[in-house]
Amino acid sequence: LPPTQSKPLKITATYANNSTQDVTTQSTYESSNPAVASVDAAGVITAVSVGTTTITVSYYDKTITIHVQVKEIETTVNRLSAGGMHTLMVKEDGSVWAWGQNEKGQLGDGTTQNRTTPVESMLVISAQQLIATPSTVLLPPTQSKPLKITATYANNSTQDVTTQSTYESNNPAVASVDAAGVITAVSVGTTNITVSYYNKTITVPVEVKEIEVKANRLSAGGAHTLMVKEDGSVWAWGYNEKGQLGINSILNSLVPVKTQVN
């Protein structure tokens, strides 16, 4: 953990009959060095200062220990932008840093003092809500659909952050997703797409299944029938001595066959 951050424990007991039970709230906790990390009665560990300690967990006659390390975790850079004589940087945690000329307050640190090293701006990019459009996706195999991600901020402003978000499919064998948020169906099944933008993460359920395309139009010939489906494909059946069905054959067909018309 980094200093000031917290993490809850979950304690599970296994009994002689192989049954299990969550005993987090029934256990007791003790930190060997509360100056490094403390732990409360609910099993929530809070980092205090850099160092190591051990959390002792007791439940009736059983005791376990959990090793805790507290250290500064460097946040990596997400984006950079260079102005005429100043530079802006956004870290992965959403904090904004700046350095350079600041006569007009370009750095956003509440001063007009030039800076030769990065200083944290008073702005934090923290979305209150993420919305995916569509919120659920149904696709037939091989078809694709783009997502649109909208962020809402504390001041109620909104922004399209589709290209700034990151995407991951829980099951790429069912549906994959690229860096632009375009989902491509691969095989029948279900999966979730995880969308992340700074401090917010949402999931988009995806179902891939064969979708029957309905007929759009029918036309009856003397002894054969033609059908156009909603997807534009042309199907035919019946008498075919003159090649009426358009299937590169003169064999009759008792069931609909797809013609070679594109």
N, C-alpha and C positions, 0 to 999 in steps of 0.2 A: 504493500500500500504506500502511496505518497502521503506525507504529513497532512493532517486534518480530514483525510478521507475515511469512510466507514465501510464495513462489509459485514453482513449478517452471517452467522453460522446456522447450519441445519444439522441437527443431531438425530440419527436414526438408530433405534435399538432393534436387534434381532434376537428372538427368543428361541427356546429349545425346540419348539414345534415349527421353526422356520418362518413364523409370522414376523412382520416388522411393524414398527410404530414410530411416528415422529415424536421425539421426547425433548425437543428443543426447549420448550417452556418449562419442562420438569427437571431439567439439568441445572447444575450449578457451575459457575465459571470463575476462574481466578487468573490474573495476569502475573507472571513472575517479575515483570518490570513495567508498572503502570506509567512510568515516565516515557516509555517508548510507545506502548500501546495499551489502552485500557479496554475493558470488556464489561458490559452491563448484564443485568439479570436475564435479559432476553437473548443473550448470546451475540450481541452486536459489538464487533471490534472496531475501535476508533484509533487511528494512528495519531501519535502525539509528536514524536521527534524521531530523527534518523537513528536507527539501531536495530537490535534483534531482541525478541522476548519469546516466551512460551505461554500459551493459554492452556490451563488445565481444566478439563471438562469432566464432571463427575455425575454419574447417574446410579444411585444405589451402590452396588458393590463394584461397579465398573468405572475405570478412569482412563482417559486418553489425553494426549498432549498434542497441541497444534503449534507449530513453529511459525512465527510472524516476523517478517522483515519489513522495516519501514525505510524507504529511501526516496530521494528526489527522482522523479521520473520525468525525463526531458520530453516535452511535447514537440513533435516534428512539424515542419512547415507544410501548410496546405496550399497557399497561394502567395505570390509576390506581385507587386505592381509598382513601377517606377514612375515618379512624377518628374517635373523639370529638374528639381534639385532636392527631392526627398523621395524616400522609399517607404512603401507600406507592405506589411506582412500579416497574413492570417494564419494562425496556428490551428492544429487539428481540434483543439479544445474550444475554438470559436473566439479566442482572444485576438485583439488587433494590436500590432506593434508598428512603430514608425521611427524613422531617424532622418536627419538632414536639415534643410532650411525650414524655419518655422515662423518667419516674420508675420505671416497672415494666419497663423494657427493651423497650418497644414497637418501637423502631427496629431492634433486632437487630444493633446495631453493636458489641456487647460492652461497652457502657457504660450508665450511667443518666443521661447528660448530655443535656439538651434541645438540639435543633438547630434553627437558623433557616434553614439551607440544606441541601440534600440530601446525605446521606452514604450510602456504599455499605454495604448489609447484608452480613453474613457468609454469607448464603444465595445460592446461584446455582442458578437453575432449569435444570438440565441433564439431559435425558432420556438414559438409556443405550440405550433401545430403543423403537421405535414398531412397533405391530402393527395392521394393518388387518383388519377382519372385515366381509365376506369378503376374502381375500387376492387373489383373482382374481374377475372378474365376467363372466358370460355373460348377455346380455339380447337379447330380440327388439326390433325397432324400436318406439319410442313407450313402452316400459316403463321403469320407474324402480326403483332399488334404493339404499337408504341405506347409507353406510359407518359403521362404528364404529371409532374410533381410540383405542387404549390406549397410554399411556406408562408405561414402567418406569424407575424412578430408581435411583441408586447404592445406596440402602438397601433395594432390592428391593420397595419399595412401588409400587403401580400406580394409575393414575388415568385415567378416561375423559376424553379431551381432544378429543373430536369437535368440539365447538362452539368450541374455542380454536385449532384447526388451520386452515390455509389450504389451498385446493385449486386445482388448475389442470389442465385437460385439454390434452394435446398436440395433439389434433385434435377441436375442438368440432363439426365437421361429422359425426363418427361418434358421439361421446357428449359431452354437456356435464355440468358438475358445478356445483352451487350452493354458497353459503357455508356451508351446513349439512352438506355432504358427501353430498348426494343426487345420484346419477348417473342421467342420463336418456339412453337410447339414441335416436339420431337416424337413422342410416342404417347399412347393412351395412358392416362393416370392423373394424379394430382400432385401439386407441389406448392411451395410458397416462394415468392420473391421478396427478399429483404431489402428495403430501401433505407439508406442512411444519409442524413444531412446534418453535419456537425453533431449537436447534442440530441437529435431526434432520430428515431428508427420506427418504421412501420412495416407491416407485411401485407402483401397483395396475394390472395389465394388464386391459384391458377388450376383450371381443369382442362385437360386435353381429352377430347373424345370425338369419335366419328359422328359428324353431324349430317343427317340426311337432308339433301337439298330438294326443296319442293319444286314441282312442275310449275312453269310460268305460262307456257302456251302449248296447245295441241293442234295438230292438223291431220285430217284423215284423207288418205289417197284412195284409189279404187280398191286396193288390196294390201295396203301398208299404212302405217301410222308414224307420224313424226312428233317428237316432243322436245321442247326447249325448257331446260331447268333454270332456276333462278341464278345459278352461277354462270349461265351462258352456254353450257355444254348442250350438244344436240344428240338425241337418242332416237332410235328407230326400230321397228319390228314389223314382221309380216312378209309379203311377197317381195322377192328380190332378184327375179330373173334378169332384169335390165340394170341391176345395180342401184335400185331405188334407195337402198338403205345407207349408201355411202360408206360401206365398211371394207372396201377393197376386196370384195368377194361377191359372187352371185348366188350364194347359198341363202335360202329363206331362213328367217329367224322367228321362233315362237315367243321369244322374250326380248325385252329392250336391250339393244347393243349400242355402244357409244360410236357415233360416226367420226370420221376423220376431219370434220369441220372444226376449226379453231374459233 
